Amino acid sequence: EILGGADTPYEKGIFDLEIIVPERYPFEPPKIRFLTPIYHPNIDSAGRICLDVLKLPPKGAWRPSLNISTLLSSIQLLMAEPNPDDPLMADISSEYKYNRQLFLLNARQWTEKHAGQ
């Protein structure tokens, strides 16, 4: 589980994650995805997360020195600060860029509906 950060539209939300640790860990990053639906430009409807530390180089930034705790912190940071220039969800990304109020409203509503306690 990961908690939505304070002062984000995910605040007070509790999000379930699936973490699959491969046999070659820490030489290969764990596979992490959201099981709880989340309205976010970098997380798709299947819960897949677009985050460089979850991928091996050269495209990714995974290093064996990273651990699951670091990854969860990176995911929390991504939740607080989406990267609209590397989206998995183009429509949510353009909403984030061009109509931030609507994005915040939708993200809050999704959090209440899917991640509320």
Secondary structure, DSSP 4 states (H G I P E B T S, - for coil): -EEPPTTSTTTT-EE-EEEE--TTTTSSPPEEEESS---BTTB-TT-BB--GGGS-TTTS---TT--HHHHHHHHHHHHHS--TTS-S-HHHHHHHHH-HHHHHHHHHHHHHHHH--
